[in-house]
Amino acid sequence: MEILAEAVKMFLGNKEILKGIDFTLHNKEFVGIIGPNGSGKSTFLKCVYRVQKPTAGTIVLDGRPLDELSFRDSALKLAVVAQHNFYNFDFSVLEVVLMGRTPHKKILERDNADDYRIAREALKTVEMEAFEKRSFSTLSGGEQQRVILARALTQQTECLVLDEPTNHLDIKYQLQIMDIVKRLNLSVVSAIHDLNIAAMYCDRLVALKDGQIAGVGTPRELLTEQFIYDMYEVRSKVYEDKSTGRINIVYQPQHLQEK
């Protein structure tokens, strides 16, 4: 599954949020979109998963322009896990996960044995199979987000779009969600706030600032001390783990710099 975006622009009123974004997601690649708040990360992803329509430019899924696909067809190609909010669904966990089967159903078609099997397999993948009868609203934030991920997996797509999926979760659940997604071996594009998490999980990063591409590369190539300062106006030290080749970023608070 591949995504190609060319010259994507987005206006909200008179304000230009996206200023001509070019983006590529290759098959089985995990791409992180990073950047300061207000840089356009979520707006761009919303254009990809069709919550918003770009003002200009094209987005192509596996060789077909997004505008030529029905919403059902695009839901069969990519599934979405959005930023976590505390949901108040008055449904069981299994019922919430079964909602992901909707693109595969005809109007008024009931869930069948295959749907239940797929939903339970998805719950097992996210290690929530023991919770299927629990009320969704009684779960913790991290548990809810794993169920939402299971719902996306029941769509059986080759691509996941993660729109800041670990925001507001503690570090345990952030790592759980990202570990699960990484093991799936799908095409993944994710907006990520935490640069260390981006460096741990992403094959390639696309940095946005003020609605424009500010840099593209592997975490090691892109996340230099100077680049981080230029993007976020924060001083940092970047260290490489010699055993893994991965980098770790340590931020330098202003009060320590003044000593």
SERO-4910 file (N, C-alpha, C, O; in steps of 0.05 Angstrom, whole numbers):
BEGIN
 pado doro    nc1    nc2    nc3   cac1   cac2   cac3    cc1    cc2    cc3    oc1    oc2    oc3
  Met    A     17    -24      0      0      0      0     18     25      0     35     28     17
  Glu    A     13     43    -19     29     67    -21     10     92    -22    -12     91    -32
  Ile    A     21    114    -11      7    139    -12     25    160    -25     49    161    -19
  Leu    A     15    175    -44     29    196    -57     13    222    -55    -10    223    -64
  Ala    A     24    243    -44     11    269    -43     29    289    -58     53    289    -54
  Glu    A     16    305    -74     31    325    -89     18    353    -86     -6    356    -92
  Ala    A     34    372    -78     26    400    -77     -1    404    -62    -18    420    -70
  Val    A     -4    390    -39    -29    392    -24    -30    419     -8    -12    425      7
  Lys    A    -51    434    -13    -56    459      1    -82    458     15   -101    444      7
  Met    A    -84    472     38   -108    473     53   -112    500     65    -95    510     80
  Phe    A   -135    513     59   -142    538     71   -165    534     90   -184    519     84
  Leu    A   -163    546    113   -186    548    132   -193    577    134   -179    593    147
  Gly    A   -215    585    121   -221    613    118   -200    626    100   -194    616     78
  Asn    A   -188    647    110   -167    661     94   -139    651    102   -119    661     91
  Lys    A   -137    632    121   -111    624    130   -102    598    115   -117    579    114
  Glu    A    -78    599    105    -67    576     91    -53    558    111    -32    565    122
  Ile    A    -64    535    116    -54    516    136    -32    498    124    -11    494    136
  Leu    A    -37    488    100    -18    472     85    -10    487     60    -27    497     45
  Lys    A     16    489     55     26    506     34     41    491     11     62    499      3
  Gly    A     28    469      3     40    454    -19     57    431    -10     81    430    -14
  Ile    A     44    411      3     57    388     15     61    366     -6     42    357    -18
  Asp    A     86    357     -9     92    333    -24    100    311     -4    116    315     14
  Phe    A     89    287     -8     92    266     12     90    239     -2     74    235    -20
  Thr    A    107    220      7    106    193     -4    108    173     19    125    176     37
  Leu    A     90    154     19     92    131     37     95    106     20     78     99      4
  His    A    118     92     23    123     68      8    111     43     22    104     44     46
  Asn    A    108     22      7     97     -3     18    113    -13     42    137    -15     41
  Lys    A     99    -19     64    110    -30     89    128    -10    103    144    -18    121
  Glu    A    127     15     97    144     35    109    129     48    133    104     51    132
  Phe    A    144     55    153    132     69    176    144     98    176    167    102    182
  Val    A    127    117    169    135    145    166    122    161    188     98    160    192
  Gly    A    138    176    202    129    195    223    128    223    213    146    232    199
  Ile    A    106    237    219    105    266    213    109    281    239     93    278    258
  Ile    A    129    297    240    136    312    264    134    342    258    132    351    235
  Gly    A    134    357    280    133    386    277    119    399    301    105    385    316
  Pro    A    123    425    305    111    439    327     81    439    325     69    433    304
  Asn    A     68    446    348     39    449    347     31    470    326     44    491    324
  Gly    A     10    465    311      1    484    291     17    482    265     13    499    247
  Ser    A     34    462    262     51    460    237     35    448    214     44    451    191
  Gly    A     13    435    219     -3    424    197     -3    393    197    -14    382    178
  Lys    A      8    380    217     10    351    217    -18    338    215    -23    322    197
  Ser    A    -35    345    234    -62    332    235    -79    341    212    -95    325    201
  Thr    A    -76    366    203    -91    375    180    -84    359    155   -102    351    140
  Phe    A    -58    354    151    -51    338    128    -62    309    130    -73    299    110
  Leu    A    -60    297    153    -70    270    156   -101    269    153   -111    250    142
  Lys    A   -115    290    162   -144    291    158   -151    292    129   -172    282    120
  Cys    A   -134    305    113   -138    305     84   -134    277     72   -148    269     54
  Val    A   -115    262     83   -110    234     74   -133    216     81   -142    200     64
  Tyr    A   -144    219    106   -166    201    113   -193    214    110   -213    204    121
  Arg    A   -194    236     96   -219    248     84   -238    260    105   -262    262    100
  Val    A   -228    269    127   -244    286    145   -245    314    134   -264    328    137
  Gln    A   -223    322    120   -222    348    107   -214    344     78   -201    324     71
  Lys    A   -222    362     61   -216    361     33   -196    382     26   -200    406     32
  Pro    A   -173    375     14   -153    395      7   -164    417    -12   -181    411    -29
  Thr    A   -154    441     -8   -162    462    -26   -150    459    -54   -161    466    -74
  Ala    A   -126    447    -54   -112    443    -80    -93    419    -76    -87    411    -54
  Gly    A    -83    408    -99    -65    385    -98    -79    359   -101   -104    357   -102
  Thr    A    -64    337   -102    -75    311   -105    -63    291    -84    -41    294    -75
  Ile    A    -80    272    -76    -72    250    -59    -80    225    -73   -103    221    -81
  Val    A    -61    206    -75    -65    181    -90    -60    157    -72    -39    156    -59
  Leu    A    -79    139    -71    -76    114    -57    -72     91    -76    -89     85    -92
  Asp    A    -49     78    -75    -43     56    -92    -50     61   -122    -62     45   -135
  Gly    A    -42     85   -131    -45     92   -159    -72    104   -166    -76    111   -190
  Arg    A    -91    106   -147   -117    117   -153   -121    143   -138   -118    144   -114
  Pro    A   -129    164   -152   -134    190   -138   -156    186   -117   -176    173   -122
  Leu    A   -151    198    -94   -170    196    -72   -198    205    -80   -218    193    -72
  Asp    A   -200    226    -96   -226    237   -104   -242    217   -121   -266    219   -123
  Glu    A   -229    197   -133   -243    178   -149   -253    154   -133   -268    137   -144
  Leu    A   -245    152   -108   -254    130    -91   -278    138    -74   -280    161    -65
  Ser    A   -296    119    -71   -318    124    -52   -306    123    -24   -284    113    -19
  Phe    A   -321    133     -4   -312    132     23   -309    103     32   -291     97     48
  Arg    A   -326     86     23   -324     58     30   -298     46     18   -284     31     32
  Asp    A   -292     53     -7   -268     42    -19   -243     51     -5   -224     35     -1
  Ser    A   -242     76      3   -218     86     17   -216     73     45   -194     69     55
  Ala    A   -240     67     57   -239     54     84   -230     25     82   -222     13    102
  Leu    A   -231     14     58   -221    -13     54   -191    -13     48   -178    -34     49
  Lys    A   -180     11     44   -151     14     38   -135     24     62   -112     16     66
  Leu    A   -147     41     78   -133     51    101   -152     54    125   -175     61    122
  Ala    A   -141     49    148   -156     51    173   -142     72    191   -118     78    188
  Val    A   -158     85    208   -148    108    223   -151    103    253   -171     92    263
  Val    A   -129    111    268   -130    112    297   -123    141    303   -101    150    299
  Ala    A   -143    156    314   -139    184    319   -129    189    348   -126    170    363
  Gln    A   -124    214    354   -115    222    380   -135    212    401   -159    213    398
  His    A   -124    202    424   -141    191    444   -157    212    458   -147    233    467
  Asn    A   -183    206    461   -201    222    478   -215    201    495   -218    178    488
  Phe    A   -225    210    518   -240    191    535   -268    189    524   -285    207    527
  Tyr    A   -274    166    511   -299    161    499   -320    152    519   -313    139    539
  Asn    A   -345    157    514   -366    148    532   -385    129    517   -409    130    522
  Phe    A   -374    112    500   -391     93    485   -405     74    505   -392     63    522
  Asp    A   -430     72    502   -445     53    519   -448     26    504   -470     16    500
  Phe    A   -425     15    497   -423    -10    483   -403    -28    496   -385    -18    511
  Ser    A   -405    -54    492   -384    -71    501   -359    -68    483   -361    -57    461
  Val    A   -337    -77    493   -312    -76    478   -315    -90    451   -307    -79    431
  Leu    A   -327   -114    451   -330   -129    426   -348   -114    407   -342   -114    383
  Glu    A   -369   -101    416   -386    -85    398   -371    -62    386   -376    -56    362
  Val    A   -354    -49    401   -339    -27    390   -320    -37    368   -318    -24    347
  Val    A   -307    -59    373   -288    -70    353   -302    -79    328   -292    -75    306
  Leu    A   -326    -90    331   -341    -99    307   -349    -76    289   -355    -80    266
  Met    A   -350    -51    300   -356    -28    283   -336    -25    260   -343    -14    239
  Gly    A   -312    -35    264   -292    -33    243   -299    -50    219   -286    -47    197
  Arg    A   -318    -68    221   -325    -85    199   -345    -71    180   -352    -82    159
  Thr    A   -354    -47    187   -374    -33    171   -368    -30    141   -386    -35    125
  Pro    A   -343    -23    134   -338    -21    105   -341    -47     89   -345    -46     65
  His    A   -341    -69    103   -343    -95     89   -373   -104     88   -378   -126     76
  Lys    A   -391    -89     99   -419    -97    101   -437    -82     81   -431    -60     74
  Lys    A   -458    -96     73   -479    -82     58   -497    -68     78   -496    -74    102
  Ile    A   -514    -50     69   -532    -35     86   -550    -55    101   -563    -73     89
  Leu    A   -552    -52    127   -568    -68    145   -559    -97    147   -573   -114    160
  Glu    A   -536   -104    136   -526   -132    138   -516   -136    167   -502   -119    178
  Arg    A   -524   -158    178   -516   -164    206   -488   -176    207   -478   -187    188
  Asp    A   -476   -173    231   -450   -186    235   -453   -216    235   -471   -227    246
  Asn    A   -433   -229    221   -434   -258    219   -411   -271    234   -395   -257    248
  Ala    A   -409   -297    232   -388   -311    247   -360   -302    239   -342   -300    256
  Asp    A   -355   -296    213   -329   -286    205   -323   -259    218   -300   -254    226
  Asp    A   -343   -241    220   -338   -215    232   -330   -219    261   -312   -206    271
  Tyr    A   -343   -236    276   -337   -241    304   -309   -253    306   -294   -247    325
  Arg    A   -302   -272    288   -275   -284    289   -254   -263    284   -234   -262    298
  Ile    A   -258   -245    264   -238   -224    258   -236   -204    281   -214   -196    288
  Ala    A   -258   -197    293   -258   -179    316   -243   -191    340   -227   -177    353
  Arg    A   -247   -216    345   -234   -229    368   -204   -232    362   -188   -230    380
  Glu    A   -197   -237    337   -168   -239    330   -155   -211    334   -132   -210    343
  Ala    A   -169   -190    327   -158   -163    331   -155   -157    360   -134   -145    368
  Leu    A   -174   -165    377   -171   -160    406   -147   -176    417   -133   -167    435
  Lys    A   -143   -200    406   -120   -216    415    -94   -202    407    -74   -202    422
  Thr    A    -93   -190    383    -69   -176    374    -62   -153    392    -38   -148    397
  Val    A    -82   -139    403    -76   -117    420    -77   -125    450    -76   -108    468
  Glu    A    -78   -151    455    -78   -162    482   -101   -152    499    -97   -145    523
  Met    A   -125   -151    487   -149   -143    501   -171   -164    499   -194   -157    503
  Glu    A   -164   -188    493   -184   -209    488   -200   -215    513   -223   -223    512
  Ala    A   -188   -211    537   -203   -217    562   -223   -196    569   -238   -199    588
  Phe    A   -224   -174    553   -241   -151    560   -266   -149    542   -280   -129    544
  Glu    A   -271   -169    525   -291   -165    504   -319   -159    515   -335   -146    501
  Lys    A   -325   -168    539   -352   -164    550   -354   -139    567   -375   -131    576
  Arg    A   -331   -127    573   -330   -103    590   -343    -79    575   -342    -78    550
  Ser    A   -355    -61    590   -365    -36    578   -341    -19    570   -322    -15    586
  Phe    A   -341    -10    546   -318      5    536   -313     30    553   -290     37    558
  Ser    A   -334     43    563   -330     68    578   -317     64    605   -308     83    617
  Thr    A   -315     39    614   -302     34    640   -272     29    638   -259     26    659
  Leu    A   -261     28    614   -233     23    610   -216     47    615   -225     70    613
  Ser    A   -191     42    621   -171     64    623   -166     76    596   -173     64    575
  Gly    A   -152     99    595   -145    111    569   -129     94    551   -134     91    527
  Gly    A   -109     81    563    -92     63    546   -107     39    536   -102     30    514
  Glu    A   -125     28    553   -141      5    545   -160     13    523   -164     -2    503
  Gln    A   -173     36    526   -191     46    505   -176     49    478   -187     42    457
  Gln    A   -152     60    479   -138     65    454   -130     38    441   -129     37    416
  Arg    A   -124     18    456   -118     -8    444   -143    -20    432   -141    -33    411
  Val    A   -166    -15    444   -191    -25    431   -197    -10    405   -206    -22    386
  Ile    A   -191     17    405   -195     32    381   -176     22    359   -183     21    335
  Leu    A   -152     15    366   -133      3    347   -144    -24    337   -142    -30    313
  Ala    A   -155    -40    355   -167    -66    346   -190    -61    326   -193    -75    307
  Arg    A   -206    -40    332   -228    -33    313   -216    -27    285   -227    -36    265
  Ala    A   -194    -12    285   -181     -6    259   -171    -31    245   -173    -34    221
  Leu    A   -160    -50    261   -149    -74    249   -171    -92    237   -165   -106    218
  Thr    A   -195    -90    247   -217   -107    235   -224    -97    207   -238   -111    192
  Gln    A   -216    -73    200   -220    -64    172   -203    -80    153   -208    -81    129
  Gln    A   -182    -93    163   -164   -109    147   -152    -94    123   -151   -104    101
  Thr    A   -142    -70    129   -128    -54    109    -98    -59    109    -88    -71    128
  Glu    A    -85    -50     89    -56    -53     87    -42    -28     97    -17    -27     98
  Cys    A    -57     -8    106    -46     18    114    -60     28    139    -85     26    141
  Leu    A    -45     38    158    -56     51    182    -47     81    182    -24     87    176
  Val    A    -66     98    188    -61    126    192    -64    131    222    -86    127    232
  Leu    A    -43    140    235    -44    146    264    -42    176    268    -21    187    263
  Asp    A    -63    188    278    -64    217    281    -59    223    311    -78    226    326
  Glu    A    -33    224    318    -24    229    346    -38    209    365    -52    217    384
  Pro    A    -35    183    360    -51    163    374    -44    160    404    -59    149    419
  Thr    A    -20    168    411    -11    165    439    -12    190    455     -3    191    478
  Asn    A    -23    211    443    -25    236    458    -43    233    482    -64    220    481
  His    A    -35    243    505    -50    241    531    -47    214    544    -59    210    565
  Leu    A    -31    196    533    -27    170    546      0    170    561     18    184    553
  Asp    A      1    155    583     27    154    597     46    136    581     38    123    562
  Ile    A     71    137    589     92    125    572     88     95    568     94     84    546
  Lys    A     78     81    588     73     52    585     54     47    561     60     30    544
  Tyr    A     32     61    560     13     57    539     22     68    512     15     57    491
  Gln    A     38     89    513     50     99    488     66     77    475     63     71    451
  Leu    A     84     65    490    101     44    479     86     19    472     92      6    451
  Gln    A     65     12    487     49    -11    480     36     -8    452     37    -25    435
  Ile    A     23     16    448     10     21    423     30     20    400     25      8    379
  Met    A     53     34    403     72     35    381     85      8    376     91      1    353
  Asp    A     90     -8    397    101    -35    393     82    -52    377     90    -66    359
  Ile    A     56    -51    384     36    -67    370     36    -59    340     36    -77    323
  Val    A     35    -33    335     33    -24    307     58    -32    292     57    -41    269
  Lys    A     82    -30    304    107    -37    291    107    -66    283    117    -73    261
  Arg    A     97    -83    300     97   -112    295     78   -120    272     81   -142    261
  Leu    A     59   -103    265     39   -110    245     51   -112    217     40   -125    200
  Asn    A     73    -98    213     87    -97    186     68    -87    164     66    -99    143
  Leu    A     55    -65    170     37    -52    151     51    -26    141     72    -18    151
  Ser    A     38    -13    122     46     14    115     33     32    136      9     31    140
  Val    A     50     49    148     40     66    170     50     94    166     73     99    161
  Val    A     32    113    170     39    141    172     27    152    198      3    148    203
  Ser    A     44    165    214     35    173    240     46    201    247     69    207    243
  Ala    A     27    218    257     36    243    269     45    238    297     32    224    312
  Ile    A     69    247    303     82    241    329     93    266    341    108    281    328
  His    A     87    271    367     98    293    382    125    287    393    144    303    392
  Asp    A    128    263    405    152    256    419    174    247    400    172    227    387
  Leu    A    196    263    399    217    257    380    232    231    386    241    217    368
  Asn    A    234    224    412    247    199    418    230    175    409    241    155    400
  Ile    A    204    177    411    186    155    401    188    155    371    189    133    359
  Ala    A    189    178    358    192    178    329    218    165    320    219    150    301
  Ala    A    240    170    335    266    158    329    266    128    333    280    113    319
  Met    A    251    118    353    250     90    359    235     74    339    243     51    333
  Tyr    A    214     85    327    195     68    312    195     74    282    186     57    266
  Cys    A    203     98    274    199    106    246    223     99    228    246    102    236
  Asp    A    217     90    204    237     86    184    246    113    172    270    117    165
  Arg    A    227    131    170    233    157    157    215    178    171    193    172    180
  Leu    A    225    203    171    210    225    183    206    247    162    223    252    146
  Val    A    182    259    164    176    283    149    170    305    169    151    303    185
  Ala    A    185    327    168    181    348    187    166    371    174    172    380    152
  Leu    A    145    380    188    129    403    178    133    427    197    135    423    222
  Lys    A    134    450    186    135    475    201    121    496    185    127    501    162
  Asp    A    101    509    198     86    530    185     73    521    159     72    536    139
  Gly    A     64    496    159     49    485    136     67    477    112     57    473     90
  Gln    A     93    476    116    112    469     95    130    447    104    135    443    128
  Ile    A    141    432     84    161    412     90    187    425     99    199    441     84
  Ala    A    196    418    123    221    430    133    244    410    132    267    418    135
  Gly    A    239    385    126    260    365    125    249    337    122    227    332    131
  Val    A    264    320    108    256    292    104    282    275    107    303    282     97
  Gly    A    279    253    122    302    235    124    298    214    146    277    214    159
  Thr    A    317    197    149    316    178    171    319    193    197    328    216    197
  Pro    A    311    181    220    315    195    245    344    204    250    348    226    259
  Arg    A    363    187    243    391    194    247    399    217    229    415    234    238
  Glu    A    389    218    205    396    239    186    383    266    195    396    287    193
  Leu    A    358    265    203    343    289    207    346    302    235    348    326    237
  Leu    A    346    285    255    344    295    282    372    303    293    383    290    311
  Thr    A    383    324    283    408    335    293    401    356    314    379    366    315
  Glu    A    421    363    330    416    384    350    409    411    337    391    425    348
  Gln    A    421    417    315    414    442    302    386    442    290    371    461    292
  Phe    A    379    419    278    352    417    266    331    419    287    310    432    283
  Ile    A    335    406    310    315    407    331    312    435    341    290    444    347
  Tyr    A    334    450    343    332    478    352    318    495    332    301    511    339
  Asp    A    324    490    306    311    506    285    281    501    284    265    518    278
  Met    A    273    476    291    245    468    290    229    477    315    207    488    313
  Tyr    A    242    473    338    227    475    363    238    497    382    226    503    402
  Glu    A    260    509    374    273    530    391    281    519    418    277    532    439
  Val    A    290    494    418    298    480    443    326    469    438    332    457    418
  Arg    A    344    473    458    371    461    457    369    432    466    353    425    483
  Ser    A    386    416    454    385    387    460    413    375    455    430    387    443
  Lys    A    416    351    466    439    334    459    429    309    447    410    296    457
  Val    A    441    301    425    432    276    411    454    255    414    477    260    406
  Tyr    A    446    232    425    466    211    429    458    187    413    434    182    408
  Glu    A    478    172    404    473    147    389    478    123    407    499    122    420
  Asp    A    459    105    407    463     79    421    479     61    403    470     52    382
  Lys    A    504     56    410    523     41    393    513     13    388    519      1    367
  Ser    A    497      1    406    488    -27    403    465    -29    383    463    -49    369
  Thr    A    449     -8    380    426     -9    362    428     10    339    414      7    319
  Gly    A    445     30    341    447     51    320    425     71    322    424     90    306
  Arg    A    407     69    342    385     88    345    395    112    362    415    110    376
  Ile    A    381    134    359    389    158    373    370    163    397    347    154    398
  Asn    A    381    179    416    365    187    439    370    217    443    393    227    442
  Ile    A    348    231    447    349    260    449    345    268    478    326    260    491
  Val    A    364    284    488    362    295    516    359    325    513    377    338    503
  Tyr    A    337    336    523    332    365    521    347    380    543    351    370    565
  Gln    A    355    404    536    370    421    554    353    445    563    350    464    548
  Pro    A    340    444    587    323    465    596    339    492    598    363    492    603
  Gln    A    324    514    595    337    540    595    351    546    621    373    557    622
  His    A    339    537    644    351    544    670    378    530    674    395    540    689
  Leu    A    382    507    661    408    493    663    429    507    646    452    507    652
  Gln    A    420    518    623    438    532    605    448    558    618    470    567    612
  Glu    A    433    569    636    440    594    648    460    591    671    471    611    680
  Lys    A    464    566    681    482    562    703    512    562    694    530    559    711
***
